[in-house]
């Protein structure tokens, strides 16, 4: 009972009796010094050691009732202990309260250190405990108390470390949530920028269409006006001639003919007519109906492609420019612009499995980088990242079994594999990509490969070296000329994207 009572006045942090106890909003109490030290040792938000509810310095309130109870219980336990130690008359009563051996009905006065259990004197002398070590109960209790205090101290330290880890993890959760919000805002801003570009481009193309429409309609209206004028003149003259035919008196008809009809019909006749079947000049001659001619060229038939090309000028960043270092290997051909590499043409069948590679001129040690590499319909190739181990000559060939490289292979007739640190593993690729996207995250030491045609991830892997990296390309084995196409670094420079 005394032991249970003493635990009720102990601080769960220092495991000693409360000193100036304070209470948190969650109703848990601690020594003021203990909980203040716990709060100062926490980075960021502080949490109750018992229930993990957050608190601040303003939440610490003195627990006067617990302080008074602690003093009273301490006095009571001290008096009880003094009474137990000094009262010889009560010693027999204390012995009477001792536990009894179930086998021999004797008081359990001894503790077997070997079996870690209470014994009576008769048990000690039995065969079951022959050769064991024993201690009187009080002495054994003091020793084990010390052991238990050591365990409590260890747990206190471990719980403190776990508490710190919990708070740090909570901080990381908060950071992750904040980072997610930042990235979400960044994504929205970038999509909004693309939306503005597309909206502006839409307005430009519609304005171009509107201009063409106005020009075409203006020309057609002008032509319609000319045709209508001719039509009105023709109808008026037709009406006059028809009225003349209605004159019944020959003399009056001939008088009209002499004065009006003959001069007009003469003007209507074809000059220098060589065709006797045709007498009059056509009023339609020189006139034509202007057909509708609205046509926007590629913006009508390939609008999305041309807008995408124009959009590349507004997209930042685009895949980076990568220049290939010429190793001076006679079996390799690097393009003049240093953007592609292929196996050199050859006549003999020697070195048919020879597969040299090249590395990039640029090296990368920080940041994130992305490239796209065109492999077309090649049957064999390798693309990856090589970490630097020592300075190499510009004229040194790159071997495909390099243990300091990570690369994706397509092996003729064997499918796709991943090589990393000298180990090679088969991987499943759902479709054969014509372009490979390579994403290098130097800060996180990760390499991702993508099917750049449909922008889906093939795989993601990691590397350990903190040294600079280079991009490594292998055009693959020659295969008697059937695998002679190059591996090409794709370029998306803004000056290559322009409107028609």
C-alpha positions as CSV (number, residue, x, y, z in Angstrom):
1,X,0.0,0.0,0.0
2,X,2.8,2.4,0.9
3,X,4.6,1.6,-2.4
4,X,1.4,2.3,-4.4
5,X,0.9,5.6,-2.5
6,X,4.5,6.7,-3.1
7,X,4.1,6.2,-6.8
8,X,1.2,8.6,-6.9
9,X,3.4,11.5,-5.8
10,X,6.2,10.9,-8.3
11,X,6.9,12.9,-11.4
12,X,6.9,10.7,-14.5
13,X,9.9,12.5,-16.0
14,X,12.4,12.4,-13.1
15,X,10.7,9.6,-11.2
16,X,11.1,11.5,-7.9
17,X,8.6,13.1,-5.6
18,X,6.9,16.2,-7.1
19,X,8.7,19.5,-6.6
20,X,6.6,22.6,-7.3
21,X,4.2,20.5,-9.4
22,X,2.4,22.2,-12.4
23,X,-0.5,20.9,-14.4
24,X,-1.1,20.9,-18.2
25,X,-4.5,21.4,-19.9
26,X,-4.6,17.6,-20.4
27,X,-4.7,17.2,-16.5
28,X,-1.2,15.6,-16.3
29,X,1.2,17.0,-13.7
30,X,5.0,17.3,-13.6
31,X,7.7,19.1,-11.6
32,X,7.9,22.6,-12.9
33,X,11.7,22.2,-13.5
34,X,11.2,18.9,-15.4
35,X,8.4,20.0,-17.7
36,X,10.2,23.4,-18.4
37,X,13.4,21.5,-19.3
38,X,11.4,19.2,-21.5
39,X,9.8,22.2,-23.3
40,X,13.2,23.9,-23.8
41,X,14.7,20.7,-25.2
42,X,11.9,20.3,-27.8
43,X,12.4,21.8,-31.2
44,X,9.2,23.5,-32.4
45,X,5.9,22.4,-30.8
46,X,6.1,20.8,-27.3
47,X,3.9,17.8,-26.5
48,X,2.8,16.2,-23.1
49,X,5.1,13.3,-22.3
50,X,2.1,11.3,-21.2
51,X,-0.6,11.8,-23.8
52,X,1.3,13.7,-26.6
53,X,-1.2,16.6,-26.6
54,X,0.5,19.9,-27.5
55,X,1.2,22.7,-24.9
56,X,3.0,26.0,-24.5
57,X,4.6,27.8,-21.5
58,X,1.3,29.7,-20.9
59,X,-0.4,26.3,-20.2
60,X,1.7,25.6,-17.1
61,X,-0.4,26.2,-14.0
62,X,0.7,25.5,-10.4
63,X,-1.1,22.5,-8.9
64,X,-1.4,23.6,-5.2
65,X,-3.5,20.6,-4.3
66,X,-1.0,18.1,-5.5
67,X,1.9,20.0,-3.9
68,X,0.1,19.8,-0.5
69,X,-0.8,16.2,-1.0
70,X,2.8,15.4,-1.9
71,X,4.1,16.9,1.3
72,X,1.4,15.1,3.4
73,X,2.1,11.7,1.8
74,X,5.9,12.2,2.1
75,X,5.4,12.9,5.9
76,X,3.2,9.9,6.2
77,X,5.6,7.6,4.5
78,X,8.6,8.9,6.4
79,X,6.8,8.4,9.7
80,X,5.8,4.9,8.7
81,X,9.3,4.0,7.7
82,X,10.7,5.3,11.0
83,X,8.1,3.5,12.9
84,X,9.0,0.3,11.1
85,X,12.7,0.6,11.6
86,X,12.7,1.7,15.3
87,X,9.8,-0.2,16.8
88,X,11.1,-3.5,18.1
89,X,7.7,-4.3,19.4
90,X,6.2,-4.2,16.0
91,X,9.0,-6.2,14.4
92,X,7.3,-9.5,15.2
93,X,4.1,-8.1,13.6
94,X,6.1,-7.2,10.5
95,X,7.4,-10.8,10.4
96,X,3.9,-12.0,10.8
97,X,2.9,-10.1,7.7
98,X,5.6,-11.8,5.6
99,X,4.6,-14.2,2.8
100,X,4.5,-17.9,3.6
101,X,6.0,-20.8,1.6
102,X,3.2,-22.8,0.0
103,X,5.2,-26.1,0.3
104,X,6.5,-25.9,3.9
105,X,4.3,-23.2,5.6
106,X,7.4,-21.2,6.5
107,X,8.1,-17.5,6.2
108,X,9.8,-16.6,2.9
109,X,12.9,-15.0,4.5
110,X,15.4,-15.7,1.7
111,X,15.8,-14.8,-2.0
112,X,17.4,-17.2,-4.4
113,X,19.7,-15.2,-6.7
114,X,20.0,-18.2,-9.1
115,X,16.3,-18.7,-9.7
116,X,15.3,-15.1,-8.8
117,X,12.5,-16.2,-6.4
118,X,11.6,-16.1,-2.7
119,X,12.3,-19.2,-0.5
120,X,12.0,-20.4,3.0
121,X,14.8,-21.9,5.0
122,X,13.6,-25.5,4.3
123,X,13.6,-24.8,0.5
124,X,17.2,-23.6,0.7
125,X,18.3,-26.9,2.1
126,X,16.5,-29.0,-0.4
127,X,18.0,-30.6,-3.5
128,X,16.1,-28.3,-5.9
129,X,18.2,-25.3,-4.8
130,X,21.5,-27.1,-4.0
131,X,24.5,-24.9,-4.9
132,X,22.4,-21.8,-5.4
133,X,23.2,-18.3,-4.0
134,X,20.9,-16.8,-1.5
135,X,20.4,-13.4,0.2
136,X,18.2,-12.2,3.0
137,X,15.0,-10.6,1.7
138,X,15.8,-7.1,2.8
139,X,19.3,-7.2,1.3
140,X,18.1,-8.8,-1.9
141,X,15.4,-6.2,-2.2
142,X,18.0,-3.4,-1.9
143,X,20.1,-4.9,-4.6
144,X,17.2,-5.5,-6.9
145,X,15.9,-2.0,-6.2
146,X,19.2,-0.7,-7.4
147,X,19.0,-2.8,-10.6
148,X,15.4,-1.6,-11.2
149,X,16.4,2.0,-10.7
150,X,19.1,1.5,-13.3
151,X,16.5,0.1,-15.7
152,X,14.2,3.0,-14.9
153,X,17.0,5.4,-15.6
154,X,17.7,3.7,-18.9
155,X,14.0,3.8,-19.9
156,X,13.9,7.4,-18.9
157,X,16.7,8.2,-21.3
158,X,15.3,6.0,-24.0
159,X,11.8,7.6,-23.6
160,X,13.4,11.0,-23.8
161,X,15.1,10.1,-27.0
162,X,11.9,8.5,-28.4
163,X,10.1,11.7,-27.3
164,X,12.6,13.8,-29.2
165,X,12.2,11.5,-32.2
166,X,8.5,11.8,-32.0
167,X,8.7,15.6,-32.0
168,X,11.2,15.7,-34.8
169,X,8.9,13.3,-36.8
170,X,6.0,15.6,-36.1
171,X,8.1,18.5,-37.3
172,X,8.9,16.6,-40.5
173,X,5.2,15.9,-41.0
174,X,4.5,19.6,-40.8
175,X,7.4,20.3,-43.2
176,X,6.1,17.7,-45.6
177,X,2.6,19.2,-45.5
178,X,4.0,22.7,-46.0
179,X,6.2,21.5,-48.9
180,X,3.2,19.8,-50.5
181,X,1.3,23.1,-50.4
182,X,4.2,24.9,-51.9
183,X,4.5,22.4,-54.7
184,X,0.8,22.5,-55.3
185,X,1.0,26.3,-55.6
186,X,4.0,25.9,-57.9
187,X,2.1,23.4,-60.1
188,X,-0.9,25.7,-60.3
189,X,1.3,28.7,-61.2
190,X,3.0,26.7,-64.0
191,X,-0.3,25.4,-65.4
192,X,-1.7,28.9,-65.2
193,X,1.3,30.2,-67.2
194,X,0.6,27.5,-69.8
195,X,-3.1,28.4,-69.8
196,X,-2.2,32.1,-70.4
197,X,0.1,31.1,-73.3
198,X,-2.5,28.9,-74.9
199,X,-5.2,31.6,-74.4
200,X,-3.0,34.2,-76.0
201,X,-2.1,31.9,-78.9
202,X,-5.8,31.1,-79.4
203,X,-6.6,34.8,-79.5
204,X,-3.7,35.4,-82.0
205,X,-4.9,32.6,-84.3
206,X,-8.5,33.7,-84.1
207,X,-7.4,37.3,-84.9
208,X,-5.6,36.0,-87.9
209,X,-8.7,34.1,-89.0
210,X,-10.8,37.2,-88.4
211,X,-8.5,39.3,-90.6
212,X,-8.6,36.8,-93.3
213,X,-12.4,36.7,-93.1
214,X,-12.6,40.5,-93.3
215,X,-10.3,40.7,-96.3
216,X,-12.1,37.9,-98.1
217,X,-15.6,39.2,-97.4
218,X,-14.6,42.7,-98.5
219,X,-13.3,41.4,-101.8
220,X,-16.5,39.4,-102.3
221,X,-18.7,42.3,-101.5
222,X,-16.9,44.5,-103.9
223,X,-17.3,41.8,-106.6
224,X,-20.9,41.4,-105.8
225,X,-21.4,45.1,-106.2
226,X,-19.8,45.1,-109.7
227,X,-22.0,42.1,-110.7
228,X,-25.1,43.8,-109.4
229,X,-24.4,47.0,-111.3
230,X,-24.0,44.9,-114.5
231,X,-27.2,43.0,-113.7
232,X,-29.2,46.2,-113.1
233,X,-27.9,47.7,-116.4
234,X,-28.8,44.5,-118.2
235,X,-32.2,44.3,-116.7
236,X,-32.9,47.9,-117.5
237,X,-31.9,47.5,-121.1
238,X,-33.8,44.3,-121.4
239,X,-36.9,46.1,-120.1
240,X,-36.5,48.9,-122.7
241,X,-36.1,46.4,-125.5
242,X,-39.1,44.4,-124.4
243,X,-41.2,47.7,-124.3
244,X,-40.1,48.5,-127.8
245,X,-41.3,45.1,-129.0
246,X,-44.7,46.0,-127.7
247,X,-45.0,49.0,-130.2
248,X,-47.7,48.1,-132.7
249,X,-47.2,50.8,-135.3
250,X,-44.3,50.0,-137.6
251,X,-43.4,53.7,-138.2
252,X,-43.1,54.4,-134.5
253,X,-41.1,51.2,-133.9
254,X,-38.7,52.1,-136.7
255,X,-38.5,55.7,-135.4
256,X,-37.4,54.3,-131.9
257,X,-35.0,51.9,-133.6
258,X,-33.4,54.7,-135.5
259,X,-33.1,57.0,-132.5
260,X,-32.3,54.5,-129.6
261,X,-32.3,50.8,-130.5
262,X,-29.8,50.8,-133.3
263,X,-27.0,52.8,-131.5
264,X,-27.4,50.6,-128.4
265,X,-27.3,47.3,-130.2
266,X,-24.4,48.4,-132.2
267,X,-22.5,49.1,-129.0
268,X,-23.4,45.6,-127.8
269,X,-21.9,43.9,-130.8
270,X,-18.5,42.3,-130.7
271,X,-15.8,44.4,-132.4
272,X,-14.0,42.6,-135.2
273,X,-16.2,39.5,-134.7
274,X,-14.8,36.4,-136.4
275,X,-17.6,34.1,-135.2
276,X,-20.8,34.8,-137.1
277,X,-22.8,32.7,-134.5
278,X,-22.0,35.2,-131.7
279,X,-23.0,38.8,-132.3
280,X,-23.0,40.5,-128.9
281,X,-20.3,41.1,-126.3
282,X,-21.0,39.1,-123.1
283,X,-21.7,41.2,-120.1
284,X,-20.4,38.4,-117.9
285,X,-17.0,38.5,-119.6
286,X,-14.3,39.6,-117.2
287,X,-16.5,38.8,-114.2
288,X,-16.2,35.8,-111.9
289,X,-17.5,34.5,-108.6
290,X,-14.8,34.7,-105.9
291,X,-14.8,31.3,-104.1
292,X,-14.4,31.1,-100.3
293,X,-10.6,31.0,-99.6
294,X,-10.2,30.8,-95.8
295,X,-7.3,28.6,-95.1
296,X,-5.0,28.8,-92.1
297,X,-2.3,26.5,-93.4
298,X,-0.7,24.3,-90.7
299,X,-2.9,26.0,-88.0
300,X,-5.9,24.4,-89.7
301,X,-4.4,20.9,-90.3
302,X,-1.7,20.6,-87.7
303,X,-2.7,23.3,-85.1
304,X,-1.8,21.3,-82.0
305,X,1.6,20.4,-83.2
306,X,2.5,23.9,-84.3
307,X,1.2,25.4,-81.0
308,X,3.2,22.8,-79.1
309,X,6.3,23.8,-81.0
310,X,5.7,27.4,-80.3
311,X,5.0,26.6,-76.6
312,X,8.5,25.1,-76.3
313,X,9.8,28.7,-76.4
314,X,7.7,29.5,-73.3
315,X,8.4,26.3,-71.4
316,X,11.2,26.5,-68.8
317,X,13.2,24.5,-68.1
318,X,13.4,22.3,-71.2
319,X,15.6,19.2,-71.5
320,X,19.2,20.3,-71.2
321,X,21.8,20.4,-74.0
322,X,24.3,17.6,-73.7
323,X,27.5,17.4,-75.6
324,X,29.3,14.1,-76.2
325,X,33.0,13.8,-75.6
326,X,34.7,12.1,-78.6
327,X,36.9,9.2,-77.2
328,X,38.9,8.9,-80.4
329,X,37.8,5.3,-80.8
330,X,37.9,4.2,-84.5
331,X,34.9,2.0,-83.9
332,X,32.7,5.0,-82.9
333,X,31.4,8.0,-84.9
334,X,30.5,11.1,-82.9
335,X,28.5,13.7,-84.9
336,X,30.1,17.1,-85.6
337,X,27.6,18.8,-83.3
338,X,28.5,16.3,-80.5
339,X,24.9,15.3,-80.1
340,X,24.9,11.7,-81.4
341,X,27.1,8.6,-81.5
342,X,26.9,5.4,-83.5
343,X,29.0,2.4,-84.4
344,X,31.4,3.1,-87.3
345,X,30.8,1.3,-90.6
346,X,33.1,-1.7,-90.9
347,X,33.9,-4.4,-93.4
348,X,35.4,-7.2,-91.3
349,X,33.7,-9.3,-88.7
350,X,36.4,-8.8,-86.1
351,X,35.3,-7.3,-82.8
352,X,31.7,-7.9,-83.6
353,X,30.8,-7.9,-79.9
354,X,32.9,-4.8,-79.2
355,X,30.6,-2.2,-77.6
356,X,32.5,1.0,-76.7
357,X,30.7,4.0,-75.2
358,X,31.1,7.7,-74.7
359,X,30.5,10.1,-71.8
360,X,29.3,13.7,-71.7
361,X,31.6,16.7,-71.6
362,X,29.5,18.2,-68.8
363,X,29.7,16.9,-65.2
364,X,26.9,17.2,-62.6
365,X,27.2,17.2,-58.9
366,X,24.1,19.2,-57.7
367,X,20.6,20.0,-58.7
368,X,18.2,18.2,-60.9
369,X,18.7,17.6,-64.6
370,X,16.7,16.0,-67.4
371,X,17.6,14.8,-71.0
372,X,15.8,12.9,-73.7
373,X,17.7,10.5,-75.9
374,X,16.4,9.2,-79.2
375,X,17.1,5.4,-79.6
376,X,14.6,4.9,-82.4
377,X,14.2,1.3,-83.4
378,X,17.7,0.2,-82.3
379,X,18.1,-3.4,-81.3
380,X,20.8,-2.8,-78.7
381,X,21.8,0.2,-76.6
382,X,22.7,1.4,-73.1
383,X,22.1,4.8,-71.4
384,X,23.0,5.8,-67.9
385,X,25.1,7.7,-65.4
386,X,28.8,7.2,-64.5
387,X,30.3,8.5,-61.3
388,X,33.8,9.9,-61.3
389,X,36.5,7.9,-59.7
390,X,39.6,9.6,-61.1
391,X,40.6,11.9,-63.9
392,X,40.4,10.2,-67.3
393,X,41.8,11.0,-70.6
394,X,39.5,12.5,-73.3
395,X,40.7,9.7,-75.6
396,X,39.8,6.8,-73.3
397,X,37.0,4.4,-74.3
398,X,34.2,3.7,-71.9
399,X,33.6,0.0,-71.1
400,X,30.1,-1.4,-70.7
401,X,31.0,-3.4,-67.5
402,X,31.9,-0.3,-65.5
403,X,31.1,-0.9,-61.8
404,X,30.9,2.8,-61.2
405,X,28.0,3.3,-63.5
406,X,24.2,2.9,-63.5
407,X,22.6,2.3,-66.8
408,X,19.5,0.9,-68.6
409,X,20.2,-1.6,-71.4
410,X,18.3,-3.0,-74.3
411,X,20.1,-6.2,-75.2
412,X,19.5,-7.8,-78.5
413,X,17.1,-10.7,-78.1
414,X,17.3,-10.6,-74.3
415,X,15.1,-7.6,-73.4
416,X,15.8,-4.8,-70.9
417,X,18.2,-4.9,-67.9
418,X,19.4,-2.5,-65.2
419,X,23.1,-2.5,-64.3
420,X,24.1,-0.9,-61.0
421,X,27.4,-1.2,-59.2
422,X,28.4,-4.2,-61.3
423,X,25.1,-6.1,-60.7
424,X,22.6,-6.7,-63.6
425,X,18.9,-7.3,-63.1
426,X,16.2,-7.9,-65.7
427,X,13.3,-5.4,-65.8
428,X,9.9,-5.4,-67.4
429,X,9.2,-2.6,-69.9
430,X,5.6,-2.6,-71.2
431,X,6.3,-1.0,-74.6
432,X,9.4,-0.4,-76.6
433,X,10.3,3.3,-76.2
434,X,11.8,5.3,-79.1
435,X,13.0,8.0,-76.7
436,X,14.4,7.6,-73.2
437,X,14.0,10.3,-70.6
438,X,16.9,10.4,-68.1
439,X,16.3,12.4,-64.8
440,X,19.3,12.9,-62.6
441,X,18.6,14.2,-59.1
442,X,22.1,14.9,-57.6
443,X,20.7,16.2,-54.3
444,X,18.8,12.9,-53.6
445,X,21.2,10.7,-55.5
446,X,18.5,9.2,-57.6
447,X,18.3,8.3,-61.3
448,X,15.0,7.9,-63.1
449,X,14.4,6.5,-66.6
450,X,11.2,7.4,-68.5
451,X,9.5,6.4,-71.7
452,X,9.7,9.9,-73.1
453,X,7.1,9.2,-75.9
454,X,4.3,8.9,-73.4
455,X,6.1,10.3,-70.3
456,X,5.7,7.2,-68.0
457,X,8.4,6.1,-65.6
458,X,10.3,2.9,-66.4
459,X,12.2,2.7,-63.1
460,X,13.9,4.7,-60.4
461,X,17.2,3.7,-58.7
462,X,19.8,5.4,-56.6
463,X,23.6,5.7,-56.4
464,X,25.9,6.4,-53.4
465,X,28.9,8.4,-54.7
466,X,29.1,12.1,-53.9
467,X,31.6,12.7,-56.7
468,X,30.6,14.4,-60.0
469,X,28.6,12.4,-62.5
470,X,28.7,12.2,-66.3
471,X,26.1,10.8,-68.7
472,X,27.2,7.7,-70.5
473,X,25.9,6.4,-73.8
474,X,26.5,3.1,-75.7
475,X,25.2,2.8,-79.3
476,X,25.2,-1.0,-78.8
477,X,26.9,-3.8,-80.7
478,X,27.2,-3.5,-84.5
479,X,25.1,-6.6,-85.4
480,X,26.4,-6.7,-89.0
481,X,25.1,-3.2,-89.6
482,X,21.5,-3.8,-88.5
483,X,22.1,-1.7,-85.3
484,X,24.1,1.1,-86.9
485,X,21.6,3.9,-86.1
486,X,22.9,6.6,-83.7
487,X,21.8,7.3,-80.1
488,X,21.0,11.0,-80.3
489,X,20.6,13.7,-77.6
490,X,17.3,15.5,-78.3
491,X,17.3,19.3,-78.5
492,X,14.5,21.5,-77.4
493,X,16.1,24.9,-77.7
494,X,13.6,27.8,-77.9
495,X,15.0,29.0,-81.3
496,X,14.1,25.7,-82.8
497,X,10.4,26.3,-82.0
498,X,8.8,29.1,-84.1
499,X,5.5,29.9,-85.6
500,X,4.7,29.1,-89.3
